[in-house]
Amino acid sequence: MISIRKYIDGVQPGNPTRDTKPPRSGPGVNLAGAAIGGYCAALHAMGRCGSDACPAEGSELSEGLGKLGEDLAHAQSAESVAAADEGIRFQLREWGQRAARHYQAKAREVKDILLMMAGTAESVGERDQRCAQQFNAVTVQLKGIANLEDLTEIRASIEKSAAELKTSIDRMTAEGKAALEQLRREVSTCQAKVEEAEQVASRDALTRLGNRMWVEGQIEKRIAATATFCAAILDIDDFKRVNDEQGHLVGDEVLRQFATELRSACRATDVIGRWGGDEFIVVLDSGVAEAEEQVARVSKWVCGNYTVAGSGGKTRLHVGASIGVAEYTPGETMKELLDRADREMYRSKSDSRTARRTGA
């Protein structure tokens, strides 16, 4: 990772550099500020990537890098830059170790499940082998009966063989039930762990909505079933300005609150996810007329004033969103559907900007 400290050290007042020319006026004067801004944006992107790579451990990395990015943006000295730089390196090292431990633990869980199931299969095999030996012994006894001539001895041998056979069958039945019950418990445990892992892997770490990969899977299912459905893409208006003016931590809090409101406004049958950055997506199982009516209701709910905690205390922000809706046309691909919804969203955004400029 590139150290911002080395760069800042080179442009601090009084530090010798290879270029001995006097400072220039113009756009280049704020080069250090632009570099720090780009570095902070890169940190924010790294936090999102860490959340995607390991959702179970990504939120802590994202929050930690966001806080350090805010500290770096307000750094007033080389020492504060150095402290932020070291903090960033520490966060990345810690995340790497936590992610490695997380995946090692998951690997051990899978290994334990496989060993349990192998042990169950082995016990079933041993049981069947014992039963086979017992059946063979009974068979030998029954063959011996054919050589007897005394009816009393024949009857006694048959009764003994029948009793041994019943005992073997009862034991086999009991052992089979126990083995089956154990296998059921192990399969149930395995299923619960797999479902938990799938839940973690399908959720966006910041907003806890479904992530892009999960939403794409839901869309593909509907396409395969040739179902009637619509995709709605929501893009928060002027979100970059929130990040630039209020900081990424405030921006993250806006995304979290927006996601909460979106979940509250949508129906239980709607598929809701974070598409990426400040974009969200809703998949509605209906035609375009009903979908547009639902989206209009959602828009009224999620757009409005939000109160978020910033570095200077609570801040009140107005949050708006542009929305584009497209109904799936049989035969088209997911990309074609989403491209249409995206174009509708940008058309809505352009109309909103025009309305604000004209005062309409």
MIDOPA-991000 format. One record per residue (C-alpha): x, y, z. Coordinates in steps of 0.2 Angstrom, whole numbers, always signed. Layout:
N
PT      x      y      z
PT      X      Y      Z
...
END
This chain:
360
PT      x      y      z
PT     +0     +0     +0
PT     +7    +17     -4
PT    +11    +28    +11
PT     +3    +45    +11
PT    +16    +50    +24
PT    +30    +49    +12
PT    +21    +61     +0
PT    +16    +73    +13
PT    +33    +74    +21
PT    +39    +79     +4
PT    +28    +94     +3
PT    +28   +100    +20
PT    +34   +118    +22
PT    +53   +118    +26
PT    +56   +101    +19
PT    +69    +99     +6
PT    +64    +91    -10
PT    +72    +87    -27
PT    +63   +101    -35
PT    +71   +117    -28
PT    +60   +129    -38
PT    +49   +141    -28
PT    +31   +135    -25
PT    +20   +139    -40
PT     +3   +148    -40
PT    -12   +141    -48
PT    -20   +124    -48
PT     -4   +115    -42
PT     -4   +123    -25
PT    -18   +112    -18
PT    -10    +96    -25
PT     -7    +90     -7
PT    -25    +93     -3
PT    -31    +84    -19
PT    -19    +69    -15
PT    -27    +67     +3
PT    -44    +68     -4
PT    -41    +55    -17
PT    -32    +44     -3
PT    -47    +46     +8
PT    -59    +41     -6
PT    -47    +26    -10
PT    -49    +21     +9
PT    -67    +21     +8
PT    -67    +10     -8
PT    -55     -2     +1
PT    -67     -3    +16
PT    -81     -8     +4
PT    -70    -21     -5
PT    -66    -28    +12
PT    -84    -30    +16
PT    -87    -38     +0
PT    -72    -50     +2
PT    -77    -55    +20
PT    -94    -49    +25
PT    -93    -56    +43
PT    -77    -45    +46
PT    -79    -31    +34
PT    -90    -18    +43
PT    -76    -15    +56
PT    -64    -12    +43
PT    -75     +0    +34
PT    -79    +10    +49
PT    -61    +10    +55
PT    -54    +16    +38
PT    -68    +29    +37
PT    -64    +36    +54
PT    -45    +37    +49
PT    -49    +45    +33
PT    -59    +58    +42
PT    -44    +61    +54
PT    -32    +62    +39
PT    -43    +74    +30
PT    -42    +86    +45
PT    -24    +83    +48
PT    -14    +99    +52
PT     +4    +92    +54
PT    +15    +79    +48
PT    +14    +70    +65
PT     -5    +68    +63
PT     -3    +62    +45
PT    +10    +49    +51
PT     -2    +44    +65
PT    -17    +41    +53
PT     -5    +32    +41
PT     +0    +20    +54
PT    -18    +18    +60
PT    -23    +13    +42
PT     -9     +0    +41
PT    -15     -7    +58
PT    -33     -8    +52
PT    -28    -17    +36
PT    -16    -30    +46
PT    -30    -33    +59
PT    -43    -36    +45
PT    -32    -48    +36
PT    -29    -58    +52
PT    -48    -58    +57
PT    -53    -63    +39
PT    -40    -77    +39
PT    -46    -83    +56
PT    -64    -82    +50
PT    -61    -92    +35
PT    -51   -105    +44
PT    -65   -107    +57
PT    -77   -110    +42
PT    -65   -123    +35
PT    -64   -132    +52
PT    -83   -132    +53
PT    -85   -140    +36
PT    -71   -152    +40
PT    -80   -157    +57
PT    -97   -159    +47
PT    -88   -171    +35
PT    -80   -181    +48
PT    -96   -183    +58
PT   -105   -189    +42
PT    -91   -200    +38
PT    -92   -207    +56
PT   -110   -210    +55
PT   -108   -219    +38
PT    -94   -230    +46
PT   -105   -235    +61
PT   -119   -240    +49
PT   -107   -251    +40
PT   -100   -259    +56
PT   -118   -262    +61
PT   -123   -270    +44
PT   -107   -281    +45
PT   -112   -287    +63
PT   -129   -291    +57
PT   -123   -300    +42
PT   -112   -311    +53
PT   -127   -315    +65
PT   -137   -319    +50
PT   -124   -331    +43
PT   -123   -339    +60
PT   -142   -342    +60
PT   -141   -349    +43
PT   -128   -362    +48
PT   -139   -367    +62
PT   -154   -369    +51
PT   -144   -380    +39
PT   -139   -391    +54
PT   -157   -394    +58
PT   -159   -403    +42
PT   -147   -416    +48
PT   -157   -419    +64
PT   -169   -434    +65
PT   -177   -431    +83
PT   -192   -419    +82
PT   -189   -413    +99
PT   -171   -407    +94
PT   -178   -400    +78
PT   -191   -390    +87
PT   -178   -384   +100
PT   -166   -379    +87
PT   -179   -369    +77
PT   -185   -360    +92
PT   -167   -355    +97
PT   -163   -350    +79
PT   -179   -340    +78
PT   -175   -331    +95
PT   -158   -327    +89
PT   -164   -320    +73
PT   -177   -309    +81
PT   -164   -303    +93
PT   -153   -298    +78
PT   -167   -290    +69
PT   -172   -280    +85
PT   -154   -274    +88
PT   -152   -270    +70
PT   -168   -259    +70
PT   -163   -250    +86
PT   -146   -247    +79
PT   -153   -241    +63
PT   -165   -229    +72
PT   -151   -222    +82
PT   -139   -220    +67
PT   -153   -212    +57
PT   -157   -200    +71
PT   -139   -195    +73
PT   -138   -192    +55
PT   -153   -181    +55
PT   -145   -171    +69
PT   -129   -169    +60
PT   -138   -164    +43
PT   -149   -152    +53
PT   -133   -144    +60
PT   -125   -143    +43
PT   -140   -135    +35
PT   -141   -122    +49
PT   -122   -118    +46
PT   -124   -117    +28
PT   -139   -106    +29
PT   -130    -94    +41
PT   -115    -93    +29
PT   -127    -90    +14
PT   -136    -76    +24
PT   -119    -68    +28
PT   -113    -69    +10
PT   -129    -62     +3
PT   -130    -46    +14
PT   -122    -29    +11
PT   -111    -26    +26
PT   -115     -8    +27
PT   -134     -7    +25
PT   -138    -26    +29
PT   -149    -26    +13
PT   -146    -40     +0
PT   -130    -37    -10
PT   -128    -36    -29
PT   -124    -54    -31
PT   -139    -60    -22
PT   -151    -48    -31
PT   -144    -54    -48
PT   -148    -72    -43
PT   -166    -67    -38
PT   -168    -59    -55
PT   -160    -74    -64
PT   -173    -85    -56
PT   -187    -74    -62
PT   -180    -74    -80
PT   -178    -93    -80
PT   -197    -94    -74
PT   -202    -81    -87
PT   -211    -72    -73
PT   -219    -55    -74
PT   -208    -43    -64
PT   -200    -26    -64
PT   -183    -19    -59
PT   -182     -2    -50
PT   -166     +7    -48
PT   -164    +21    -35
PT   -150    +33    -35
PT   -148    +46    -21
PT   -147    +63    -28
PT   -131    +73    -25
PT   -123    +60    -14
PT   -105    +65    -19
PT   -108    +82    -11
PT   -113    +74     +5
PT    -97    +64     +6
PT    -87    +79     +0
PT    -95    +92    +13
PT    -99    +81    +27
PT    -87    +66    +26
PT    -88    +48    +22
PT    -94    +43    +39
PT   -109    +54    +37
PT   -112    +47    +20
PT   -112    +30    +27
PT   -125    +34    +40
PT   -136    +42    +26
PT   -134    +25    +16
PT   -139    +15    +32
PT   -154    +26    +36
PT   -160    +26    +18
PT   -159     +7    +17
PT   -169     +6    +33
PT   -182    +17    +26
PT   -182     +8    +10
PT   -185     -9    +19
PT   -199     -1    +29
PT   -208     +6    +13
PT   -207    -10     +2
PT   -218    -25     +3
PT   -213    -42    +10
PT   -213    -49     -8
PT   -201    -36    -15
PT   -183    -40    -17
PT   -172    -26    -10
PT   -154    -23    -12
PT   -139    -11    -12
PT   -133    -11    -30
PT   -117     -2    -27
PT   -111    +15    -20
PT   -127    +26    -18
PT   -138    +15    -29
PT   -151     +3    -23
PT   -162     -9    -32
PT   -180    -16    -29
PT   -187    -31    -39
PT   -206    -31    -39
PT   -217    -46    -44
PT   -229    -36    -55
PT   -232    -27    -71
PT   -226     -9    -74
PT   -242     +0    -69
PT   -243     -8    -52
PT   -224     -6    -50
PT   -224    +12    -54
PT   -238    +15    -42
PT   -228     +6    -28
PT   -212    +15    -32
PT   -221    +32    -31
PT   -227    +27    -14
PT   -209    +22     -9
PT   -201    +38    -16
PT   -213    +48     -5
PT   -207    +38    +10
PT   -189    +37     +8
PT   -186    +55     +2
PT   -185    +69    +15
PT   -175    +76    +29
PT   -163    +64    +38
PT   -154    +68    +54
PT   -137    +60    +55
PT   -122    +62    +68
PT   -107    +71    +61
PT    -90    +76    +68
PT    -98    +93    +73
PT   -114    +85    +80
PT   -130    +81    +73
PT   -133    +87    +55
PT   -150    +88    +46
PT   -149    +84    +27
PT   -162    +83    +14
PT   -161    +67     +4
PT   -169    +64    -13
PT   -168    +50    -25
PT   -170    +47    -44
PT   -179    +31    -49
PT   -181    +22    -65
PT   -192     +7    -68
PT   -192     -6    -82
PT   -203    -21    -84
PT   -195    -37    -90
PT   -198    -42   -108
PT   -197    -61   -112
PT   -181    -65   -121
PT   -171    -51   -115
PT   -156    -53   -104
PT   -154    -46    -86
PT   -141    -33    -92
PT   -153    -27   -105
PT   -167    -25    -92
PT   -156    -16    -80
PT   -149     -5    -94
PT   -167     +1    -97
PT   -170     +4    -79
PT   -154    +14    -77
PT   -159    +25    -92
PT   -176    +28    -84
PT   -167    +33    -68
PT   -155    +45    -77
PT   -170    +53    -86
PT   -178    +55    -70
PT   -163    +63    -62
PT   -161    +75    -78
PT   -179    +80    -76
PT   -177    +84    -57
PT   -161    +95    -61
PT   -171   +104    -75
PT   -185   +107    -63
PT   -174   +114    -49
PT   -165   +126    -62
PT   -182   +133    -69
PT   -190   +133    -52
PT   -204   +122    -58
END
